[in-house]
Amino acid sequence: NAGVTQTPKFRILKIGQSMTLQCTQDMNHNYMYWYRQDPGMGLKLIYYSVGAGITDKGEVPNGYNVSRSTTEDFPLRLELAAPSQTSVYFCASSYRGGAQNIQYFGAGTRLSVL
Amino acid sequence: AQTVTQSQPEMSVQEAETVTLSCTYDTSESNYYLFWYKQPPSRQMILVIRQEAYKQQNATENRFSVNFQKAAKSFSLKISDSQLGDTAMYFCAFMTNYGGSQGNLIFGKGTKLSVKP
């Protein structure tokens, strides 16, 4: 049972480059989330999706874009990478929204922008 | 706005002993959940335990238990019979539980726990 799978695990970008962080889940969950974790900090929500075709901003959405064309996949796009986007990115999913539904996390993508 | 504070950046404990990690939070909501997540060196975030604010009984999961003090807005995690595999970052998190909530977890900064043999 794979759960939530993120690729790549590590990436180094130059300032101004773009990339897509991939996230896929095989649990048929409706809700998916993207968080970032800066050094010494907890996770902060970037974007979330309540189902295919529906996305919304979280706490720190600037500099990112998302799409949700299928239930399984929720890619995160970085345009014009900046050093401030150096972080560890986590994707998560849950069957539904709300606190009763456990969020399951992927193993994260460590991104450095130099 | 909700905030979560973990005042202990690092802690250590001897194997087989008991350790308590502290967490306080601030909210004006009355209906919410609190969580403890474990993040081992592998980086995978794993749910350890959760507590619904309306339940007075403290949650327990095997060696893990919480002390939930709603009036004091305190939510501490007790790990009994500590094992080397408990070495990890531990994050306290909060989520409101109203109908419009989309699942935004609010995290503290974490406590790094080291279990020593």
Interface residues (C-beta under 8 A of the other chain):
Chain A: Y31 Y33 Y35 G40 M41 G42 L43 K44 L45 Y48 V50 D56 G58 E59 V88 F90 A92 S94 G97 G98 A99 Q100 N101 I102 Q103 F105 G106 A107 G108 R110
Chain B: V4 Y32 Y33 S42 R43 Q44 M45 I46 L47 R50 E52 F91 A93 M95 T96 N97 S101 Q102 G103 N104 L105 I106 F107 G108 K109 G110
